[in-house]
Amino acid sequence: MNEVKKKRRIGVVGRPRITAKAYYFKADKDLIKMLDEQDNRNRFINEAVREKGKREKLF
C-alpha cells in the first residue's frame, strides 16, 4: 500500500495567536456615546467587566 505522508507545519506564519475571545453585543442607546469616546474600546469594556466582577465577587 502507498502511505500518504501528512505535511506538518513547523512554525506559524502570519498572524500571532491571540489569548482572547471576541464577543458581539448590542450596546444600549445611552452607552453608545460613551463607548465611542473611548480611545481603546476593548480595554475600556474589559476593565469595566473586571471591576463589576470584583465588586460582585464573581472571581
PQR file with spaces between the fields and no chain letter, atoms N, CA, C, O and H, PARSE charges and radii, in Angstrom:
ATOM       1  N    MET     1       0.827   -1.187    0.000 -0.4000 1.5000
ATOM       2  CA   MET     1       0.000    0.000    0.000 -0.0000 2.0000
ATOM       3  C    MET     1       0.870    1.248    0.000  0.5500 1.7000
ATOM       4  O    MET     1       1.955    1.278    0.580 -0.5500 1.4000
ATOM       5  N    ASN     2       0.374    2.245   -0.648 -0.4000 1.5000
ATOM       6  CA   ASN     2       1.055    3.535   -0.637 -0.0000 2.0000
ATOM       7  C    ASN     2       0.558    4.355    0.542  0.5500 1.7000
ATOM       8  O    ASN     2      -0.642    4.578    0.701 -0.5500 1.4000
ATOM       9  H    ASN     2      -0.508    2.220   -1.119  0.4000 1.0000
ATOM      10  N    GLU     3       1.492    4.796    1.359 -0.4000 1.5000
ATOM      11  CA   GLU     3       1.119    5.615    2.507 -0.0000 2.0000
ATOM      12  C    GLU     3       1.238    7.089    2.141  0.5500 1.7000
ATOM      13  O    GLU     3       2.215    7.518    1.527 -0.5500 1.4000
ATOM      14  H    GLU     3       2.467    4.615    1.230  0.4000 1.0000
ATOM      15  N    VAL     4       0.240    7.839    2.526 -0.4000 1.5000
ATOM      16  CA   VAL     4       0.258    9.272    2.291 -0.0000 2.0000
ATOM      17  C    VAL     4       0.824    9.936    3.535  0.5500 1.7000
ATOM      18  O    VAL     4       0.295    9.794    4.637 -0.5500 1.4000
ATOM      19  H    VAL     4      -0.553    7.491    3.025  0.4000 1.0000
ATOM      20  N    LYS     5       1.906   10.660    3.331 -0.4000 1.5000
ATOM      21  CA   LYS     5       2.524   11.347    4.462 -0.0000 2.0000
ATOM      22  C    LYS     5       1.838   12.686    4.660  0.5500 1.7000
ATOM      23  O    LYS     5       1.600   13.427    3.706 -0.5500 1.4000
ATOM      24  H    LYS     5       2.336   10.775    2.435  0.4000 1.0000
ATOM      25  N    LYS     6       1.531   12.980    5.894 -0.4000 1.5000
ATOM      26  CA   LYS     6       0.930   14.262    6.224 -0.0000 2.0000
ATOM      27  C    LYS     6       2.033   15.299    6.378  0.5500 1.7000
ATOM      28  O    LYS     6       3.047   15.060    7.034 -0.5500 1.4000
ATOM      29  H    LYS     6       1.725   12.378    6.669  0.4000 1.0000
ATOM      30  N    LYS     7       1.819   16.436    5.770 -0.4000 1.5000
ATOM      31  CA   LYS     7       2.763   17.532    5.932 -0.0000 2.0000
ATOM      32  C    LYS     7       2.425   18.259    7.224  0.5500 1.7000
ATOM      33  O    LYS     7       1.272   18.610    7.473 -0.5500 1.4000
ATOM      34  H    LYS     7       0.996   16.630    5.237  0.4000 1.0000
ATOM      35  N    ARG     8       3.429   18.477    8.027 -0.4000 1.5000
ATOM      36  CA   ARG     8       3.221   19.195    9.284 -0.0000 2.0000
ATOM      37  C    ARG     8       3.885   20.555    9.184  0.5500 1.7000
ATOM      38  O    ARG     8       4.987   20.699    8.654 -0.5500 1.4000
ATOM      39  H    ARG     8       4.366   18.192    7.825  0.4000 1.0000
ATOM      40  N    ARG     9       3.194   21.531    9.699 -0.4000 1.5000
ATOM      41  CA   ARG     9       3.744   22.882    9.698 -0.0000 2.0000
ATOM      42  C    ARG     9       4.709   23.045   10.859  0.5500 1.7000
ATOM      43  O    ARG     9       4.423   22.667   11.995 -0.5500 1.4000
ATOM      44  H    ARG     9       2.299   21.415   10.130  0.4000 1.0000
ATOM      45  N    ILE    10       5.822   23.601   10.548 -0.4000 1.5000
ATOM      46  CA   ILE    10       6.786   23.929   11.596 -0.0000 2.0000
ATOM      47  C    ILE    10       6.799   25.442   11.708  0.5500 1.7000
ATOM      48  O    ILE    10       7.255   26.140   10.803 -0.5500 1.4000
ATOM      49  H    ILE    10       6.054   23.908    9.625  0.4000 1.0000
ATOM      50  N    GLY    11       6.300   25.934   12.815 -0.4000 1.5000
ATOM      51  CA   GLY    11       6.176   27.380   12.979 -0.0000 2.0000
ATOM      52  C    GLY    11       4.910   27.854   12.285  0.5500 1.7000
ATOM      53  O    GLY    11       4.360   27.168   11.424 -0.5500 1.4000
ATOM      54  H    GLY    11       5.929   25.367   13.550  0.4000 1.0000
ATOM      55  N    VAL    12       4.476   28.998   12.660 -0.4000 1.5000
ATOM      56  CA   VAL    12       3.255   29.556   12.083 -0.0000 2.0000
ATOM      57  C    VAL    12       3.598   30.907   11.470  0.5500 1.7000
ATOM      58  O    VAL    12       4.173   31.780   12.121 -0.5500 1.4000
ATOM      59  H    VAL    12       4.923   29.556   13.359  0.4000 1.0000
ATOM      60  N    VAL    13       3.236   31.052   10.230 -0.4000 1.5000
ATOM      61  CA   VAL    13       3.493   32.302    9.530 -0.0000 2.0000
ATOM      62  C    VAL    13       2.188   33.079    9.472  0.5500 1.7000
ATOM      63  O    VAL    13       1.129   32.502    9.222 -0.5500 1.4000
ATOM      64  H    VAL    13       2.768   30.343    9.702  0.4000 1.0000
ATOM      65  N    GLY    14       2.257   34.359    9.698 -0.4000 1.5000
ATOM      66  CA   GLY    14       1.046   35.169    9.631 -0.0000 2.0000
ATOM      67  C    GLY    14       0.723   35.805   10.957  0.5500 1.7000
ATOM      68  O    GLY    14       1.606   36.267   11.678 -0.5500 1.4000
ATOM      69  H    GLY    14       3.117   34.827    9.901  0.4000 1.0000
ATOM      70  N    ARG    15      -0.541   35.822   11.264 -0.4000 1.5000
ATOM      71  CA   ARG    15      -0.994   36.471   12.496 -0.0000 2.0000
ATOM      72  C    ARG    15      -0.587   35.678   13.731  0.5500 1.7000
ATOM      73  O    ARG    15      -0.645   34.448   13.730 -0.5500 1.4000
ATOM      74  H    ARG    15      -1.259   35.447   10.678  0.4000 1.0000
ATOM      75  N    PRO    16      -0.176   36.375   14.780 -0.5600 1.5000
ATOM      76  CA   PRO    16       0.150   35.669   16.024  0.2800 2.0000
ATOM      77  C    PRO    16      -1.125   35.176   16.706  0.5500 1.7000
ATOM      78  O    PRO    16      -2.206   35.732   16.512 -0.5500 1.4000
ATOM      79  N    ARG    17      -0.977   34.131   17.502 -0.4000 1.5000
ATOM      80  CA   ARG    17      -2.126   33.619   18.253 -0.0000 2.0000
ATOM      81  C    ARG    17      -2.579   34.658   19.261  0.5500 1.7000
ATOM      82  O    ARG    17      -1.773   35.392   19.833 -0.5500 1.4000
ATOM      83  H    ARG    17      -0.099   33.679   17.660  0.4000 1.0000
ATOM      84  N    ILE    18      -3.874   34.703   19.464 -0.4000 1.5000
ATOM      85  CA   ILE    18      -4.395   35.623   20.466 -0.0000 2.0000
ATOM      86  C    ILE    18      -4.860   34.825   21.672  0.5500 1.7000
ATOM      87  O    ILE    18      -5.217   33.653   21.554 -0.5500 1.4000
ATOM      88  H    ILE    18      -4.529   34.107   19.000  0.4000 1.0000
ATOM      89  N    THR    19      -4.854   35.454   22.808 -0.4000 1.5000
ATOM      90  CA   THR    19      -5.299   34.790   24.035 -0.0000 2.0000
ATOM      91  C    THR    19      -6.593   35.438   24.494  0.5500 1.7000
ATOM      92  O    THR    19      -6.767   35.750   25.673 -0.5500 1.4000
ATOM      93  H    THR    19      -4.564   36.406   22.905  0.4000 1.0000
ATOM      94  N    ALA    20      -7.486   35.632   23.557 -0.4000 1.5000
ATOM      95  CA   ALA    20      -8.748   36.289   23.854 -0.0000 2.0000
ATOM      96  C    ALA    20      -9.848   35.661   23.012  0.5500 1.7000
ATOM      97  O    ALA    20      -9.585   34.870   22.107 -0.5500 1.4000
ATOM      98  H    ALA    20      -7.345   35.378   22.600  0.4000 1.0000
ATOM      99  N    LYS    21     -11.056   36.018   23.319 -0.4000 1.5000
ATOM     100  CA   LYS    21     -12.207   35.560   22.559 -0.0000 2.0000
ATOM     101  C    LYS    21     -13.060   36.783   22.252  0.5500 1.7000
ATOM     102  O    LYS    21     -13.303   37.616   23.125 -0.5500 1.4000
ATOM     103  H    LYS    21     -11.270   36.661   24.054  0.4000 1.0000
ATOM     104  N    ALA    22     -13.507   36.886   21.026 -0.4000 1.5000
ATOM     105  CA   ALA    22     -14.315   38.038   20.617 -0.0000 2.0000
ATOM     106  C    ALA    22     -15.783   37.777   20.934  0.5500 1.7000
ATOM     107  O    ALA    22     -16.299   36.684   20.699 -0.5500 1.4000
ATOM     108  H    ALA    22     -13.310   36.210   20.316  0.4000 1.0000
ATOM     109  N    TYR    23     -16.437   38.784   21.464 -0.4000 1.5000
ATOM     110  CA   TYR    23     -17.866   38.733   21.745 -0.0000 2.0000
ATOM     111  C    TYR    23     -18.543   39.866   20.996  0.5500 1.7000
ATOM     112  O    TYR    23     -17.977   40.950   20.858 -0.5500 1.4000
ATOM     113  H    TYR    23     -16.018   39.671   21.655  0.4000 1.0000
ATOM     114  N    TYR    24     -19.723   39.624   20.523 -0.4000 1.5000
ATOM     115  CA   TYR    24     -20.526   40.640   19.862 -0.0000 2.0000
ATOM     116  C    TYR    24     -21.694   40.951   20.778  0.5500 1.7000
ATOM     117  O    TYR    24     -22.349   40.039   21.281 -0.5500 1.4000
ATOM     118  H    TYR    24     -20.182   38.743   20.635  0.4000 1.0000
ATOM     119  N    PHE    25     -21.960   42.230   21.000 -0.4000 1.5000
ATOM     120  CA   PHE    25     -23.119   42.590   21.799 -0.0000 2.0000
ATOM     121  C    PHE    25     -23.686   43.893   21.281  0.5500 1.7000
ATOM     122  O    PHE    25     -23.000   44.659   20.604 -0.5500 1.4000
ATOM     123  H    PHE    25     -21.427   42.971   20.592  0.4000 1.0000
ATOM     124  N    LYS    26     -24.926   44.135   21.599 -0.4000 1.5000
ATOM     125  CA   LYS    26     -25.594   45.373   21.216 -0.0000 2.0000
ATOM     126  C    LYS    26     -25.605   46.298   22.420  0.5500 1.7000
ATOM     127  O    LYS    26     -26.160   45.971   23.468 -0.5500 1.4000
ATOM     128  H    LYS    26     -25.484   43.513   22.148  0.4000 1.0000
ATOM     129  N    ALA    27     -24.985   47.456   22.255 -0.4000 1.5000
ATOM     130  CA   ALA    27     -24.938   48.438   23.337 -0.0000 2.0000
ATOM     131  C    ALA    27     -26.249   49.217   23.370  0.5500 1.7000
ATOM     132  O    ALA    27     -26.812   49.547   22.325 -0.5500 1.4000
ATOM     133  H    ALA    27     -24.534   47.723   21.403  0.4000 1.0000
ATOM     134  N    ASP    28     -26.726   49.505   24.566 -0.4000 1.5000
ATOM     135  CA   ASP    28     -27.919   50.337   24.722 -0.0000 2.0000
ATOM     136  C    ASP    28     -27.620   51.746   24.216  0.5500 1.7000
ATOM     137  O    ASP    28     -26.471   52.188   24.201 -0.5500 1.4000
ATOM     138  H    ASP    28     -26.269   49.237   25.415  0.4000 1.0000
ATOM     139  N    LYS    29     -28.667   52.433   23.808 -0.4000 1.5000
ATOM     140  CA   LYS    29     -28.512   53.771   23.225 -0.0000 2.0000
ATOM     141  C    LYS    29     -27.776   54.733   24.148  0.5500 1.7000
ATOM     142  O    LYS    29     -26.978   55.550   23.688 -0.5500 1.4000
ATOM     143  H    LYS    29     -29.601   52.075   23.820  0.4000 1.0000
ATOM     144  N    ASP    30     -28.042   54.641   25.452 -0.4000 1.5000
ATOM     145  CA   ASP    30     -27.400   55.576   26.379 -0.0000 2.0000
ATOM     146  C    ASP    30     -25.903   55.298   26.564  0.5500 1.7000
ATOM     147  O    ASP    30     -25.198   56.127   27.138 -0.5500 1.4000
ATOM     148  H    ASP    30     -28.690   53.978   25.826  0.4000 1.0000
ATOM     149  N    LEU    31     -25.410   54.161   26.094 -0.4000 1.5000
ATOM     150  CA   LEU    31     -23.992   53.824   26.226 -0.0000 2.0000
ATOM     151  C    LEU    31     -23.182   54.134   24.970  0.5500 1.7000
ATOM     152  O    LEU    31     -21.954   54.198   25.031 -0.5500 1.4000
ATOM     153  H    LEU    31     -25.983   53.487   25.628  0.4000 1.0000
ATOM     154  N    ILE    32     -23.840   54.323   23.852 -0.4000 1.5000
ATOM     155  CA   ILE    32     -23.147   54.472   22.571 -0.0000 2.0000
ATOM     156  C    ILE    32     -22.171   55.639   22.577  0.5500 1.7000
ATOM     157  O    ILE    32     -21.018   55.481   22.176 -0.5500 1.4000
ATOM     158  H    ILE    32     -24.837   54.271   23.803  0.4000 1.0000
ATOM     159  N    LYS    33     -22.614   56.798   23.021 -0.4000 1.5000
ATOM     160  CA   LYS    33     -21.754   57.982   23.014 -0.0000 2.0000
ATOM     161  C    LYS    33     -20.523   57.768   23.890  0.5500 1.7000
ATOM     162  O    LYS    33     -19.409   58.112   23.495 -0.5500 1.4000
ATOM     163  H    LYS    33     -23.550   56.926   23.347  0.4000 1.0000
ATOM     164  N    MET    34     -20.724   57.198   25.080 -0.4000 1.5000
ATOM     165  CA   MET    34     -19.616   56.958   25.995 -0.0000 2.0000
ATOM     166  C    MET    34     -18.616   55.972   25.384  0.5500 1.7000
ATOM     167  O    MET    34     -17.407   56.189   25.475 -0.5500 1.4000
ATOM     168  H    MET    34     -21.629   56.918   25.400  0.4000 1.0000
ATOM     169  N    LEU    35     -19.097   54.907   24.769 -0.4000 1.5000
ATOM     170  CA   LEU    35     -18.206   53.925   24.157 -0.0000 2.0000
ATOM     171  C    LEU    35     -17.446   54.522   22.975  0.5500 1.7000
ATOM     172  O    LEU    35     -16.256   54.259   22.805 -0.5500 1.4000
ATOM     173  H    LEU    35     -20.078   54.731   24.695  0.4000 1.0000
ATOM     174  N    ASP    36     -18.122   55.315   22.168 -0.4000 1.5000
ATOM     175  CA   ASP    36     -17.476   55.927   21.005 -0.0000 2.0000
ATOM     176  C    ASP    36     -16.391   56.919   21.400  0.5500 1.7000
ATOM     177  O    ASP    36     -15.468   57.157   20.621 -0.5500 1.4000
ATOM     178  H    ASP    36     -19.089   55.529   22.307  0.4000 1.0000
ATOM     179  N    GLU    37     -16.480   57.497   22.583 -0.4000 1.5000
ATOM     180  CA   GLU    37     -15.489   58.475   23.041 -0.0000 2.0000
ATOM     181  C    GLU    37     -14.211   57.829   23.570  0.5500 1.7000
ATOM     182  O    GLU    37     -13.227   58.525   23.817 -0.5500 1.4000
ATOM     183  H    GLU    37     -17.229   57.304   23.215  0.4000 1.0000
ATOM     184  N    GLN    38     -14.214   56.518   23.744 -0.4000 1.5000
ATOM     185  CA   GLN    38     -13.049   55.830   24.301 -0.0000 2.0000
ATOM     186  C    GLN    38     -11.972   55.638   23.232  0.5500 1.7000
ATOM     187  O    GLN    38     -12.267   55.291   22.088 -0.5500 1.4000
ATOM     188  H    GLN    38     -15.014   55.953   23.543  0.4000 1.0000
ATOM     189  N    ASP    39     -10.715   55.872   23.628 -0.4000 1.5000
ATOM     190  CA   ASP    39      -9.592   55.641   22.711 -0.0000 2.0000
ATOM     191  C    ASP    39      -9.428   54.154   22.416  0.5500 1.7000
ATOM     192  O    ASP    39      -9.194   53.762   21.273 -0.5500 1.4000
ATOM     193  H    ASP    39     -10.475   56.154   24.557  0.4000 1.0000
ATOM     194  N    ASN    40      -9.554   53.331   23.453 -0.4000 1.5000
ATOM     195  CA   ASN    40      -9.420   51.888   23.297 -0.0000 2.0000
ATOM     196  C    ASN    40     -10.672   51.241   23.888  0.5500 1.7000
ATOM     197  O    ASN    40     -10.747   50.990   25.091 -0.5500 1.4000
ATOM     198  H    ASN    40      -9.744   53.650   24.382  0.4000 1.0000
ATOM     199  N    ARG    41     -11.631   50.982   23.042 -0.4000 1.5000
ATOM     200  CA   ARG    41     -12.926   50.460   23.483 -0.0000 2.0000
ATOM     201  C    ARG    41     -12.785   49.082   24.131  0.5500 1.7000
ATOM     202  O    ARG    41     -13.441   48.798   25.133 -0.5500 1.4000
ATOM     203  H    ARG    41     -11.570   51.186   22.064  0.4000 1.0000
ATOM     204  N    ASN    42     -11.934   48.228   23.564 -0.4000 1.5000
ATOM     205  CA   ASN    42     -11.752   46.891   24.131 -0.0000 2.0000
ATOM     206  C    ASN    42     -11.231   46.962   25.559  0.5500 1.7000
ATOM     207  O    ASN    42     -11.743   46.289   26.453 -0.5500 1.4000
ATOM     208  H    ASN    42     -11.401   48.459   22.750  0.4000 1.0000
ATOM     209  N    ARG    43     -10.213   47.781   25.762 -0.4000 1.5000
ATOM     210  CA   ARG    43      -9.644   47.907   27.107 -0.0000 2.0000
ATOM     211  C    ARG    43     -10.682   48.453   28.082  0.5500 1.7000
ATOM     212  O    ARG    43     -10.789   47.975   29.212 -0.5500 1.4000
ATOM     213  H    ARG    43      -9.797   48.328   25.036  0.4000 1.0000
ATOM     214  N    PHE    44     -11.445   49.454   27.645 -0.4000 1.5000
ATOM     215  CA   PHE    44     -12.473   50.057   28.491 -0.0000 2.0000
ATOM     216  C    PHE    44     -13.505   49.012   28.919  0.5500 1.7000
ATOM     217  O    PHE    44     -13.852   48.926   30.097 -0.5500 1.4000
ATOM     218  H    PHE    44     -11.357   49.841   26.727  0.4000 1.0000
ATOM     219  N    ILE    45     -13.989   48.227   27.972 -0.4000 1.5000
ATOM     220  CA   ILE    45     -15.006   47.212   28.278 -0.0000 2.0000
ATOM     221  C    ILE    45     -14.421   46.135   29.181  0.5500 1.7000
ATOM     222  O    ILE    45     -15.069   45.721   30.142 -0.5500 1.4000
ATOM     223  H    ILE    45     -13.707   48.298   27.015  0.4000 1.0000
ATOM     224  N    ASN    46     -13.201   45.673   28.889 -0.4000 1.5000
ATOM     225  CA   ASN    46     -12.568   44.654   29.730 -0.0000 2.0000
ATOM     226  C    ASN    46     -12.406   45.135   31.164  0.5500 1.7000
ATOM     227  O    ASN    46     -12.698   44.395   32.103 -0.5500 1.4000
ATOM     228  H    ASN    46     -12.675   46.009   28.108  0.4000 1.0000
ATOM     229  N    GLU    47     -11.942   46.368   31.340 -0.4000 1.5000
ATOM     230  CA   GLU    47     -11.766   46.911   32.691 -0.0000 2.0000
ATOM     231  C    GLU    47     -13.103   47.067   33.408  0.5500 1.7000
ATOM     232  O    GLU    47     -13.192   46.823   34.611 -0.5500 1.4000
ATOM     233  H    GLU    47     -11.704   46.969   30.577  0.4000 1.0000
ATOM     234  N    ALA    48     -14.142   47.471   32.681 -0.4000 1.5000
ATOM     235  CA   ALA    48     -15.467   47.620   33.295 -0.0000 2.0000
ATOM     236  C    ALA    48     -16.011   46.265   33.747  0.5500 1.7000
ATOM     237  O    ALA    48     -16.597   46.160   34.824 -0.5500 1.4000
ATOM     238  H    ALA    48     -14.070   47.669   31.703  0.4000 1.0000
ATOM     239  N    VAL    49     -15.820   45.240   32.938 -0.4000 1.5000
ATOM     240  CA   VAL    49     -16.300   43.900   33.299 -0.0000 2.0000
ATOM     241  C    VAL    49     -15.512   43.365   34.489  0.5500 1.7000
ATOM     242  O    VAL    49     -16.092   42.779   35.403 -0.5500 1.4000
ATOM     243  H    VAL    49     -15.343   45.326   32.063  0.4000 1.0000
ATOM     244  N    ARG    50     -14.185   43.563   34.485 -0.4000 1.5000
ATOM     245  CA   ARG    50     -13.369   43.125   35.628 -0.0000 2.0000
ATOM     246  C    ARG    50     -13.800   43.811   36.917  0.5500 1.7000
ATOM     247  O    ARG    50     -13.947   43.165   37.955 -0.5500 1.4000
ATOM     248  H    ARG    50     -13.713   44.038   33.743  0.4000 1.0000
ATOM     249  N    GLU    51     -14.000   45.126   36.844 -0.4000 1.5000
ATOM     250  CA   GLU    51     -14.417   45.891   38.021 -0.0000 2.0000
ATOM     251  C    GLU    51     -15.750   45.373   38.558  0.5500 1.7000
ATOM     252  O    GLU    51     -15.904   45.197   39.767 -0.5500 1.4000
ATOM     253  H    GLU    51     -13.880   45.650   36.001  0.4000 1.0000
ATOM     254  N    LYS    52     -16.700   45.131   37.681 -0.4000 1.5000
ATOM     255  CA   LYS    52     -18.011   44.611   38.082 -0.0000 2.0000
ATOM     256  C    LYS    52     -17.857   43.214   38.690  0.5500 1.7000
ATOM     257  O    LYS    52     -18.495   42.901   39.695 -0.5500 1.4000
ATOM     258  H    LYS    52     -16.574   45.273   36.699  0.4000 1.0000
ATOM     259  N    GLY    53     -17.015   42.379   38.083 -0.4000 1.5000
ATOM     260  CA   GLY    53     -16.789   41.030   38.598 -0.0000 2.0000
ATOM     261  C    GLY    53     -16.174   41.028   39.985  0.5500 1.7000
ATOM     262  O    GLY    53     -16.569   40.242   40.846 -0.5500 1.4000
ATOM     263  H    GLY    53     -16.497   42.633   37.267  0.4000 1.0000
ATOM     264  N    LYS    54     -15.204   41.911   40.202 -0.4000 1.5000
ATOM     265  CA   LYS    54     -14.574   42.007   41.528 -0.0000 2.0000
ATOM     266  C    LYS    54     -15.558   42.528   42.563  0.5500 1.7000
ATOM     267  O    LYS    54     -15.610   42.032   43.689 -0.5500 1.4000
ATOM     268  H    LYS    54     -14.883   42.550   39.503  0.4000 1.0000
ATOM     269  N    ARG    55     -16.338   43.532   42.175 -0.4000 1.5000
ATOM     270  CA   ARG    55     -17.301   44.132   43.106 -0.0000 2.0000
ATOM     271  C    ARG    55     -18.355   43.109   43.535  0.5500 1.7000
ATOM     272  O    ARG    55     -18.789   43.102   44.687 -0.5500 1.4000
ATOM     273  H    ARG    55     -16.296   43.935   41.261  0.4000 1.0000
ATOM     274  N    GLU    56     -18.760   42.252   42.606 -0.4000 1.5000
ATOM     275  CA   GLU    56     -19.781   41.250   42.926 -0.0000 2.0000
ATOM     276  C    GLU    56     -19.174   39.898   43.293  0.5500 1.7000
ATOM     277  O    GLU    56     -19.882   38.898   43.410 -0.5500 1.4000
ATOM     278  H    GLU    56     -18.408   42.257   41.670  0.4000 1.0000
ATOM     279  N    LYS    57     -17.840   39.882   43.475 -0.4000 1.5000
ATOM     280  CA   LYS    57     -17.101   38.682   43.890 -0.0000 2.0000
ATOM     281  C    LYS    57     -17.377   37.487   42.981  0.5500 1.7000
ATOM     282  O    LYS    57     -17.644   36.381   43.451 -0.5500 1.4000
ATOM     283  H    LYS    57     -17.265   40.695   43.380  0.4000 1.0000
ATOM     284  N    LEU    58     -17.306   37.730   41.674 -0.4000 1.5000
ATOM     285  CA   LEU    58     -17.502   36.658   40.700 -0.0000 2.0000
ATOM     286  C    LEU    58     -16.209   35.898   40.432  0.5500 1.7000
ATOM     287  O    LEU    58     -16.221   34.763   39.954 -0.5500 1.4000
ATOM     288  H    LEU    58     -17.089   38.628   41.292  0.4000 1.0000
ATOM     289  N    PHE    59     -15.083   36.555   40.754 -0.4000 1.5000
ATOM     290  CA   PHE    59     -13.786   35.875   40.661 -0.0000 2.0000
ATOM     291  C    PHE    59     -12.813   36.462   41.639  0.5500 1.7000
ATOM     292  O    PHE    59     -11.666   36.021   41.709 -0.5500 1.4000
ATOM     293  H    PHE    59     -15.072   37.476   41.143  0.4000 1.0000
